[in-house]
Amino acid sequence: MIRTIYKTTFTLLLSLLGIFILSSATAWAQQAGYWQQEVEYEMDIDFNVETNRFDGFQKLTYHNHSPDTLNRVFYHLFFNAFQPNSMMDVRSRTIADPDRRIRDRIFHYDETEIGYQRVDRLTQNGSDVEYTIEGTIMEVHLNEPVAPGESVVFEMDFNAQVPLQTRRSGRDNAEGVRYSMSQWYPKIAAYDEMGWHANPYIGREFYAPFGTFDIKIHIDRDYVVASGSILQNPEEVGYGYETPGIEVNRPDGEKLTWHFTAENVHDVMWAADPDYTHTTAQVPGGPLLRFFYQSETVAENASDDEQAQLLDNWEALPELTVQGFRYMSENYGDYPYEEYVVVQGGDGGMEYTMGTLITGNRSLRSLVGVTVHEFVHAWYEGAVGNNEVYDQWIDEGFTTYFSAFITNHLFNNGEGDPMLSRYNSYFRVVQAGIEEPMHKHSDHYVTNTAYGMASYTKGAMFLHQLGYVIGDEVLKNTLNRFYDEWKFKHPSGYDFLRIAEEESGMNLKWYYEYWVTTTQTIDYGVAEVTGSDQSSVITLAKNSTMPMPLDVRITYTDGSQEWHYIPLRIMWGEKENPYPDASWNTSEDWPWVFPEYELSINRPLNEIARVEIDPSMRMADVNRNDNVWAPVSDADSSQDAGRK
């Protein structure tokens, strides 16, 4: 490739200016003076299984590591969403494509079916403090501001009613699980460089500070409790938790106390049911996995043979989950906690830091697939705690990407490209004209379809297509660095971009801007192939707005092949040859504003059998009909031009 003094000089400037050029102001602020808030929860819960209500005491020690003085704080009261005419209810009844699990169900709930969280008393450092509750958000009017570097202790008496299972949390789900307890306690909102994230609970994602949890749950002694945390009193509760050789000594009384703790997490969920079977599996060199599922009522309407198959699926799940954990840890970083729990409950599949709630009436492949997806979230959203509300494409998209390859490894021996089906889904949404940008508040998408596309599918494609741009090994190095540097923190998409730029030596802001912040599309084609008996010219056309580097494969009539790689000028770098056994030629950069590009080949036209743009199909070209050129056959000789 021809190199100019301008390109060399610009590369030197990039090196000297470093992070100012390579990332946004937000990323710079996090890198140079990063801070995050810290919490310590202590909770004592007295649960009544007859009324589906509980009384709670919460002590929250909040550490203000920010440079700001806090004059107020906010809490989430998530259960308040499950009431008629709540924002969640109205949104579900008015959106064009409502979640089938909600629709208008909440609107018809009676007083025993709704959910609520009521605060009876709140103190700040021992003195009563005033607060205002609006829907799912409580604003605390502080008696004294909390200065930078200070800590404050809030103590709260509260009571709650568990709603009928609706979305994520609730009681008596469709499979008969009594309690799926997620987003179940008054939870302080996240505060970062953008300020307070006091978003009402409408149906989407969550964001919270890291910290420690110490939770005691007093519940009917017939119930087995599973939690995404570590049980501290196994010899008192038993139920498969106890240590072999040590006698279980349950205290007398109608209730048992389950004591759980967790460190370096931003949430804890739990579930309870009298019929849980508890099994374990050990990941070699990794965490202990726990599995809780119903042995009798897993499928009330199933035949004996069908129910037996469902139980067989749950019995096969632990070993496959172990294999999935090993794949993830060996390739993308170790799971950072001692245990992980898979619990039958909820209304589908939902991730929590050290565990998941999933429904169990599934085929083996579906059961494994949802388990894999949710446990990968323990890396992305659990340990790497990005702001799910605005950057949900990181946790959902990255998890979709990894889980696609893990399940492909488990069931197909890793053969084929498991991401291609995601591309086809993307193309359909683009054609329907309902796509929305990825970087958008998760509750503000016009349709659920657009949210799912932006978060899951395009988020996964972001990585798969980035591997096409920078190379798979560089992508893997980027992902490993991102995990190592940002676990137990709150990164943004720009923090990932900065690492990708450093690992690749490329400027990638153009890729981020187009793919994440816009809905502009990619469309390249082979416009024309002309030539003589000495050489040929391949004219390539940029037919849409998003620029991309091109991998062009030329096949000759003698069966030989060669690759021509065309970087973008705005990249200021090139990827290494991804096909080391093939002829790889790096061509002159393509200035993205030029609608066409001429690629000169030192072979006669009659020796070219095929020209193809991106045979890997990892570039999300919305019209692949013009990506391949082949000479016109004799039968078509009456037609003009030599492309088909």
C-alpha positions in Angstrom: 0.0 0.0 0.0 1.1 3.5 -0.7 2.0 5.3 2.5 2.2 9.1 2.7 3.8 11.4 5.1 0.3 12.6 6.2 -0.7 9.1 7.3 2.5 8.6 9.2 2.1 12.0 10.9 -1.5 11.3 11.8 -0.6 8.0 13.3 2.1 9.7 15.5 -0.5 12.2 16.6 -2.8 9.4 17.6 -0.1 7.9 19.8 0.8 11.3 21.4 -2.8 12.4 22.0 -3.8 8.9 23.2 -7.1 8.7 24.9 -8.3 12.1 23.7 -8.3 10.9 20.1 -9.2 7.3 20.7 -12.3 7.7 22.8 -15.0 10.0 24.0 -14.9 12.5 26.8 -16.9 10.0 28.9 -14.3 7.3 28.4 -11.5 9.7 29.2 -13.2 10.7 32.5 -13.6 7.1 33.5 -10.1 6.1 32.6 -8.3 9.1 34.2 -10.4 9.6 37.3 -12.8 6.7 37.4 -15.0 6.4 40.5 -18.0 4.4 41.5 -20.4 4.3 44.5 -20.4 1.5 47.0 -23.2 -0.1 49.1 -23.5 -2.4 52.1 -26.9 -4.0 52.6 -28.1 -5.8 55.7 -31.6 -7.2 55.5 -33.8 -9.2 57.8 -37.0 -10.6 56.2 -40.0 -12.2 58.0 -42.0 -14.0 55.3 -45.7 -15.1 55.5 -46.5 -17.8 52.9 -50.2 -17.6 53.7 -50.6 -14.0 52.8 -47.7 -13.7 50.3 -46.4 -10.8 52.3 -43.3 -10.0 54.3 -42.0 -7.5 56.8 -38.4 -6.3 56.3 -35.7 -4.3 58.0 -32.9 -2.9 55.9 -29.7 -1.2 56.9 -27.9 0.4 54.0 -24.5 1.9 54.3 -23.8 4.1 51.3 -20.3 5.3 50.4 -20.1 8.4 48.3 -16.9 8.0 46.3 -18.1 10.6 43.8 -16.7 14.1 43.6 -20.2 15.4 44.1 -22.1 16.5 47.2 -25.4 14.5 47.3 -28.4 16.5 48.4 -30.9 13.7 47.9 -31.0 10.0 47.1 -33.4 7.7 45.2 -34.6 4.2 45.8 -36.4 1.7 43.5 -39.6 0.1 44.8 -40.0 -2.4 41.9 -43.1 -4.2 43.2 -45.2 -1.1 42.9 -45.1 -1.6 39.1 -47.5 -4.5 39.5 -50.6 -2.5 40.1 -53.5 -1.4 37.8 -52.7 1.9 35.9 -49.0 1.8 36.8 -46.6 2.9 34.1 -45.8 -0.8 33.4 -49.5 -1.6 33.1 -50.3 1.3 30.8 -47.2 0.8 28.7 -48.1 -2.8 28.2 -51.7 -2.0 27.2 -50.7 0.7 24.7 -47.5 -0.6 23.0 -48.0 -2.0 19.5 -46.4 -5.4 20.3 -46.9 -6.1 24.0 -45.0 -8.7 25.9 -47.3 -11.7 25.9 -46.5 -12.4 29.6 -48.1 -9.0 30.6 -50.5 -7.6 28.0 -53.5 -6.4 30.2 -53.0 -8.8 33.1 -51.9 -6.2 35.6 -55.0 -4.1 34.9 -57.2 -6.9 36.1 -55.3 -7.8 39.3 -57.3 -7.6 42.6 -55.9 -6.5 45.9 -54.5 -10.0 46.7 -52.7 -10.2 43.3 -51.0 -6.8 43.1 -47.5 -6.1 44.3 -46.3 -3.3 46.5 -43.4 -2.1 48.7 -44.4 0.3 51.4 -41.8 2.1 53.5 -43.0 2.5 57.1 -40.0 4.4 58.5 -36.6 5.6 57.2 -33.7 7.2 59.1 -30.5 8.9 58.1 -27.7 8.3 60.5 -30.3 7.5 63.2 -32.7 10.5 62.6 -36.0 10.3 60.8 -35.8 11.5 57.3 -38.6 12.6 54.9 -39.3 10.9 51.6 -41.7 11.1 48.6 -42.9 8.0 46.7 -44.1 8.3 43.1 -44.9 4.9 41.6 -41.7 2.8 41.7 -39.4 5.6 42.8 -38.8 7.0 46.3 -37.0 10.3 46.6 -35.3 10.8 50.0 -35.0 14.4 51.2 -31.7 14.2 53.1 -31.4 15.9 56.5 -27.8 16.6 55.8 -26.0 16.4 52.4 -23.5 13.6 51.8 -20.1 15.1 50.9 -17.5 13.5 48.7 -15.7 10.7 50.6 -18.4 10.5 53.2 -20.6 7.5 54.1 -24.2 7.6 55.3 -26.4 4.9 57.0 -30.0 4.5 56.1 -32.2 2.2 58.2 -35.6 1.3 56.9 -38.7 -0.6 58.1 -40.8 -1.8 55.1 -43.4 -4.3 54.1 -44.3 -5.8 50.8 -46.7 -8.0 49.0 -45.4 -10.4 46.3 -47.4 -9.9 43.1 -48.8 -12.7 41.0 -46.0 -13.8 38.7 -46.1 -11.3 35.9 -42.6 -10.3 34.8 -39.4 -11.6 36.3 -40.7 -11.5 39.9 -43.7 -12.9 41.6 -45.6 -15.8 43.2 -47.2 -19.0 41.8 -45.8 -18.9 38.3 -47.2 -21.0 35.4 -45.2 -24.0 36.5 -46.3 -23.8 40.1 -43.2 -22.3 41.7 -44.3 -20.5 44.8 -41.9 -17.6 44.9 -39.5 -16.0 42.4 -38.0 -13.1 44.3 -36.1 -10.7 42.1 -36.0 -7.0 42.5 -37.7 -7.7 45.8 -36.3 -5.1 48.2 -36.0 -1.3 48.3 -32.9 -0.8 46.2 -30.9 2.4 46.0 -30.6 3.8 42.5 -27.3 4.1 40.6 -25.4 7.4 40.7 -22.5 8.0 38.3 -21.0 10.8 36.2 -24.4 11.3 34.6 -26.1 11.8 38.0 -28.9 9.8 39.5 -30.5 7.0 37.4 -33.9 7.2 39.0 -35.8 5.4 36.1 -39.3 4.1 36.8 -39.7 0.4 36.4 -41.6 0.0 33.1 -40.4 -3.4 32.0 -36.8 -3.3 30.8 -33.3 -3.3 32.4 -31.6 -2.5 35.7 -28.5 -0.6 36.9 -27.2 -0.6 40.5 -23.9 0.0 42.4 -21.7 -2.9 43.5 -21.4 -3.8 47.1 -22.0 -6.5 49.8 -25.3 -8.2 50.9 -26.1 -9.9 54.2 -29.6 -11.3 54.1 -31.6 -13.3 56.6 -34.9 -14.8 55.5 -37.3 -16.3 58.0 -39.8 -18.6 56.1 -42.0 -21.7 56.7 -39.7 -24.6 57.5 -41.2 -26.7 54.6 -39.8 -24.3 52.0 -36.4 -24.8 50.3 -34.7 -21.4 49.5 -32.3 -21.0 46.6 -30.4 -17.8 46.2 -27.8 -16.1 44.0 -25.5 -15.8 47.1 -23.7 -18.0 49.5 -25.6 -19.8 52.3 -23.9 -19.2 55.7 -25.9 -21.7 57.9 -26.1 -25.0 55.9 -26.2 -27.2 59.0 -29.3 -25.4 60.2 -31.4 -25.7 57.0 -30.1 -28.8 55.3 -31.9 -29.6 52.1 -28.7 -30.6 50.3 -26.7 -27.7 51.5 -25.2 -29.5 54.5 -21.6 -30.7 54.7 -21.2 -34.5 54.4 -20.3 -36.0 57.8 -21.8 -33.1 59.8 -25.2 -33.6 61.3 -27.9 -31.1 60.4 -29.3 -29.4 63.5 -32.5 -27.5 62.6 -33.8 -25.2 65.4 -37.3 -25.7 66.6 -40.1 -23.4 65.4 -42.5 -22.9 62.5 -39.9 -21.1 60.4 -36.3 -21.6 59.5 -33.8 -18.8 59.0 -31.8 -18.8 55.8 -28.7 -16.6 56.0 -27.1 -15.6 52.8 -24.2 -13.3 51.9 -22.6 -12.0 48.7 -19.7 -9.7 47.9 -18.9 -7.6 44.9 -22.4 -7.9 43.4 -25.0 -5.4 42.5 -28.1 -7.5 43.2 -29.3 -10.7 44.9 -32.3 -12.8 43.9 -33.8 -15.8 45.7 -36.6 -18.3 45.2 -38.6 -20.6 47.5 -40.7 -23.7 47.0 -41.6 -26.8 49.1 -40.9 -29.1 46.1 -37.4 -28.1 45.0 -34.9 -30.9 44.3 -31.4 -29.6 44.9 -28.4 -31.0 43.0 -24.8 -29.8 42.5 -22.0 -30.0 39.9 -18.4 -28.8 40.3 -16.7 -26.9 37.5 -13.0 -28.0 37.5 -11.0 -25.1 38.8 -14.2 -23.1 38.9 -17.4 -22.5 40.8 -19.8 -25.0 42.4 -23.0 -25.0 40.4 -26.3 -25.6 42.2 -29.6 -26.6 40.5 -33.1 -26.3 42.0 -36.1 -27.7 40.1 -39.4 -29.2 40.9 -39.5 -33.0 41.0 -43.2 -33.5 41.1 -45.0 -30.5 39.5 -42.6 -29.5 36.8 -45.3 -30.0 34.3 -48.8 -30.6 35.7 -50.5 -31.1 32.4 -47.8 -33.4 30.9 -48.2 -37.2 30.5 -46.0 -39.5 32.7 -43.7 -40.0 29.7 -43.5 -36.2 29.0 -42.8 -35.4 32.7 -40.2 -38.1 32.9 -38.4 -36.5 29.9 -38.6 -33.1 31.5 -36.9 -34.4 34.6 -34.3 -36.2 32.5 -33.5 -32.9 30.9 -32.9 -31.3 34.3 -30.7 -34.3 35.3 -28.7 -33.8 32.1 -28.4 -30.1 32.5 -25.6 -30.0 35.2 -22.9 -31.7 33.1 -23.7 -29.5 30.0 -23.6 -26.4 32.2 -20.2 -27.4 33.5 -19.0 -27.7 29.9 -20.4 -24.3 29.1 -18.7 -22.7 32.1 -15.4 -24.3 31.1 -15.7 -22.9 27.5 -16.5 -19.4 28.7 -13.7 -19.4 31.4 -11.0 -20.9 29.1 -11.7 -18.4 26.3 -13.0 -15.2 27.9 -12.0 -15.0 31.6 -12.7 -16.9 34.8 -16.1 -16.8 36.6 -15.3 -14.5 39.5 -17.6 -16.0 42.3 -17.6 -19.2 44.3 -21.0 -20.5 43.3 -23.7 -20.1 40.6 -27.3 -21.2 41.0 -29.8 -22.3 38.3 -33.4 -22.1 39.7 -36.6 -23.1 38.1 -38.9 -20.1 38.5 -39.8 -16.8 36.9 -41.5 -16.4 33.6 -38.8 -17.3 31.0 -35.1 -16.7 31.7 -33.6 -13.8 33.6 -30.1 -13.1 34.7 -28.9 -12.3 38.2 -25.3 -11.8 39.3 -24.7 -15.3 40.8 -27.7 -17.1 39.4 -30.7 -17.3 37.1 -34.4 -17.9 37.2 -35.6 -20.0 34.3 -38.8 -21.8 33.4 -38.3 -25.6 33.2 -40.9 -27.0 30.8 -38.5 -27.2 27.9 -36.7 -29.5 25.6 -33.1 -30.2 26.5 -31.7 -27.9 23.9 -34.0 -25.1 25.0 -33.2 -25.7 28.7 -29.5 -25.7 28.0 -29.8 -22.7 25.7 -31.5 -20.5 28.2 -29.2 -21.6 31.0 -26.1 -20.8 28.9 -27.5 -17.4 27.9 -28.3 -16.5 31.5 -25.0 -17.7 33.0 -23.0 -15.8 30.4 -24.7 -12.7 31.9 -22.7 -13.5 35.1 -19.7 -12.1 33.1 -21.6 -9.3 31.2 -24.0 -7.5 33.5 -22.9 -9.5 36.6 -19.2 -8.8 36.8 -18.9 -6.2 34.1 -21.8 -4.1 35.3 -22.5 -1.8 32.4 -25.5 0.5 32.6 -28.2 -1.8 31.2 -30.7 1.1 30.9 -28.7 2.9 28.2 -26.0 0.4 27.0 -28.2 -2.8 27.2 -26.6 -3.9 23.9 -23.4 -4.6 25.8 -24.7 -7.2 28.2 -27.5 -8.6 26.1 -25.6 -8.4 22.8 -22.3 -9.8 24.2 -24.2 -12.5 26.0 -26.1 -13.4 22.8 -22.8 -13.6 20.9 -21.0 -15.8 23.5 -24.0 -18.1 24.1 -24.4 -18.7 20.4 -20.9 -20.1 20.2 -21.2 -22.1 23.4 -24.4 -23.8 22.5 -22.9 -24.5 19.0 -19.9 -26.0 20.8 -22.2 -28.2 23.0 -24.5 -29.4 20.3 -22.8 -29.0 16.9 -19.2 -29.6 17.8 -18.6 -25.9 16.9 -19.3 -26.4 13.2 -20.8 -23.6 11.1 -21.5 -20.0 12.0 -24.2 -19.8 14.7 -24.5 -16.0 14.1 -25.9 -16.2 10.6 -29.5 -16.6 11.8 -29.1 -13.4 13.7 -28.1 -11.6 10.5 -31.2 -12.8 8.8 -33.4 -11.5 11.6 -31.7 -8.1 11.3 -32.3 -8.0 7.6 -36.0 -8.6 8.1 -36.3 -5.8 10.6 -34.5 -3.4 8.3 -36.8 -4.3 5.5 -39.8 -3.8 7.7 -38.5 -0.2 8.5 -38.9 -0.5 12.3 -35.2 -0.5 13.3 -34.1 1.9 16.0 -30.6 2.9 17.3 -28.8 0.7 19.8 -27.8 3.5 22.2 -31.2 4.5 23.5 -33.0 4.3 26.9 -34.3 0.8 27.0 -37.8 1.8 28.0 -38.1 4.3 25.1 -38.1 2.0 22.1 -41.3 2.4 20.1 -41.7 -1.4 19.8 -40.5 -4.4 21.8 -39.3 -5.8 18.4 -37.0 -2.8 17.9 -35.7 -3.1 21.4 -34.9 -6.8 21.0 -33.2 -6.2 17.6 -31.1 -3.4 18.9 -30.1 -5.0 22.2 -29.7 -8.7 21.5 -29.2 -9.1 17.7 -27.4 -6.0 16.7 -25.4 -6.1 20.0 -24.2 -9.6 19.1 -23.6 -8.6 15.5 -21.5 -5.7 16.7 -18.9 -8.2 18.0 -19.2 -10.7 15.1 -18.8 -7.9 12.5 -16.1 -6.3 14.5 -14.1 -9.5 14.2 -14.4 -9.1 10.5 -13.1 -5.6 10.8 -10.1 -6.1 13.2 -9.6 -9.9 13.0 -10.8 -12.7 15.4 -7.6 -12.9 17.5 -7.6 -9.1 18.1 -11.3 -9.3 19.0 -10.6 -12.1 21.5 -7.7 -10.1 23.0 -10.0 -7.1 23.2 -12.7 -9.0 25.0 -10.3 -10.5 27.5 -8.8 -7.1 28.3 -12.3 -5.5 28.6 -13.3 -8.2 31.1 -10.1 -8.0 33.1 -10.0 -4.3 33.3 -13.7 -3.6 33.9 -15.0 -6.4 36.1 -16.7 -5.1 39.2 -17.0 -1.7 37.5 -19.4 0.1 35.3 -18.0 0.6 31.7 -19.6 2.3 28.8 -19.5 1.2 25.2 -16.7 3.8 24.6 -14.5 2.0 27.2 -14.8 -1.2 25.1 -14.0 0.9 22.0 -10.9 2.3 23.5 -9.5 -1.1 24.2 -10.5 -2.4 20.7 -8.6 0.6 19.2 -5.5 -0.1 21.3 -5.5 -3.8 20.5 -6.1 -3.3 16.7 -4.1 -0.1 16.1 -7.1 1.2 14.3 -9.4 4.2 14.6 -12.9 2.6 15.1 -15.1 5.5 16.2 -16.7 5.4 12.7 -17.8 1.8 13.3 -19.2 2.6 16.7 -21.0 5.7 15.5 -22.6 4.1 12.5 -23.5 0.8 14.0 -24.5 1.8 17.6 -25.9 5.3 17.3 -27.6 5.2 13.9 -29.7 2.8 11.8 -27.7 3.4 8.6 -27.0 0.3 6.6 -24.2 -1.4 4.7 -24.6 -2.3 1.0 -21.6 -2.9 -1.3 -21.7 -4.5 -4.7 -19.6 -5.6 -7.7 -20.7 -2.9 -10.2 -18.6 -4.1 -13.2 -15.7 -6.2 -14.2 -13.8 -5.2 -17.4 -10.5 -6.1 -18.9 -8.2 -7.2 -21.7 -5.9 -10.1 -22.3 -3.4 -8.5 -20.0 -5.3 -7.1 -16.9 -8.7 -6.5 -15.5 -10.5 -3.9 -13.4 -13.1 -4.7 -10.8 -15.4 -1.7 -10.1 -16.9 -1.9 -6.6 -19.8 0.3 -5.5 -20.9 1.6 -2.2 -24.7 1.6 -2.4 -25.7 2.6 1.1 -24.4 5.0 3.8 -22.4 2.9 6.3 -18.8 2.4 5.2 -16.9 -0.8 5.7 -13.5 -2.3 4.8 -13.9 -5.1 2.2 -12.5 -8.6 1.8 -12.8 -9.5 -1.8 -12.1 -13.1 -3.0 -11.3 -13.7 -6.6 -11.4 -17.2 -8.0 -9.7 -18.0 -11.3 -10.6 -20.5 -14.0 -7.6 -22.7 -13.0 -9.1 -23.0 -9.5 -6.7 -20.7 -7.7 -7.9 -17.9 -5.5 -6.5 -14.7 -4.1 -7.9 -12.2 -1.6 -7.8 -8.4 -1.9 -8.3 -6.5 1.3 -9.5 -2.9 1.0 -9.2 -0.9 4.3 -11.1 2.3 4.9 -8.9 5.4 4.9 -10.6 6.5 8.2 -9.4 3.4 9.9 -5.7 4.3 9.9 -4.7 0.7 10.1 -5.2 -2.8 8.6 -6.1 -6.2 10.0 -3.7 -9.1 9.6 -4.4 -11.8 7.1 -7.2 -14.0 8.4 -6.4 -16.7 5.8 -2.7 -17.4 6.2 -2.8 -20.3 3.7 -4.2 -18.0 1.0 -2.8 -15.2 -1.2 -3.6 -12.0 0.7 -3.1 -8.6 -0.9 -3.7 -5.3 0.9 -4.9 -2.7 -1.5 -5.1 1.1 -1.4 -7.5 2.6 1.2 -11.0 3.5 0.2 -12.0 7.1 1.1 -15.5 6.5 2.4 -17.0 9.4 0.5 -16.1 7.9 -2.9 -19.1 6.0 -4.2 -16.9 3.6 -6.3 -13.5 2.0 -6.1 -11.5 0.4 -8.9 -9.5 -2.7 -8.1 -6.8 -3.5 -10.7 -5.9 -7.2 -11.2 -2.9 -8.4 -13.2 -4.8 -11.2 -14.8 -6.9 -11.2 -18.1 -10.6 -11.0 -17.9 -11.1 -14.4 -19.4 -9.3 -16.0 -16.5 -11.6 -14.6 -13.8 -14.3 -17.1 -12.8 -15.8 -15.4 -9.8 -15.5 -12.2 -7.7 -17.2 -12.1 -4.3 -17.4 -9.5 -1.6 -17.1 -11.0 1.9 -17.7 -14.7 1.4 -17.8 -15.1 5.2 -21.1 -13.1 5.2 -20.0 -11.4 8.5 -20.5 -8.0 7.0 -24.1 -7.1 7.4 -24.7 -6.2 3.8 -28.5 -5.7 3.4 -28.4 -6.7 -0.3 -26.1 -9.6 -1.1 -27.6 -10.1 -4.6 -24.8 -7.9 -6.1 -22.0 -9.2 -4.0 -21.0 -11.9 -6.5 -19.9 -11.5 -10.1 -19.4 -14.3 -12.6 -19.0 -14.2 -16.4 -22.0 -14.5 -18.6 -22.4 -18.0 -20.0 -22.9 -18.6 -23.7 -26.6 -19.2 -23.1 -26.8 -15.6 -21.8 -24.6 -14.0 -24.4 -27.5 -12.0 -25.8 -27.5 -10.1 -22.6 -25.4 -7.0 -21.9 -22.6 -6.7 -19.4 -20.8 -9.6 -17.7 -22.4 -9.9 -14.3 -24.9 -12.3 -12.9 
